[in-house]
Amino acid sequence: MIHENKLIITVDGPAAAGKSTVSKVLSQRISYIYLDTGALYRAFAYKASGYGILPDDERNLSELCEKMRVSLMRIDGDMSILVNGEDVTQKIRTEQIGFLASKISAVPAVRKALLSLQREAGEKGGIIAEGRDMGTVVFPYADLKFFLDADVRERVQRRYLEMLEKGDNADFEEVRMSLIQRDQQDMSREISPLRQTDDSIFIDTTTLSVEEVVETMAGIIEKAIKNNE
């Protein structure tokens, strides 16, 4: 489905596989909108945490979905996330919120509330949608699908260093256990589990730099655009 040569591109994979960094750099390179769908779930998790709503409290989570108004605002090619008018883009980037978001994302009411918002953002093409069910559920008709993964130890090391760079207190073993739990939650949930589709392009990022991954993906995208001109 080509939108005047503007593609819908999905990038899925487990935590710390490099999806966010690569997708952001890639979107800037090809002048596409970067849609960080994981941030949408983090926004819900952030608000739920503020109200003291537990991730297994489906009734109150459903009520929160009805009260919340999540909107996306593009600023310099990036998506800022507003919840009821509050910009929460930076407030949702903690390990705790990320873990909570993984649990909340398994709640059907939450996924349903965000599905239409995500599809609306990509309806005109020219978008790189990054997450865990972009190619399977949100954009199953995407023009190009990528699935990024890396060795578990490498992913733990990346997340650990990322937290240290942010000035967060980080323990390598705690980060490892958190990431393994996150993987299990994402792959075993009944609603939209993380999985690679048959038509997605797999890239192992374990030994690759961000620039190398971007170069590989950009080459594939440019060829796809040229073939559909």
Buried (B, 14 or more C-beta within 10 A) or exposed (E): EBBEEBBBBBBBBBBBBBBBBBBBBBBBEBEBBBBBBBBBBBBBBBBBBEEEBEBEBBEEBBBBBEEBEBEBEEEEEBBBBBBEEEEBBEBBBBBEBBBBBBBBBBBEBBBEBBBEBBEEBBEEBBBBBBBBBBBBBBBEEBBBBBBBBBEBEBBBBBBBEBBEEEEEEBEBEEBBEBBBEBBEBBEEBEEBBBBBBEEBBEBBBBEBEBEEBBBBBBEBBEEBBEEEE
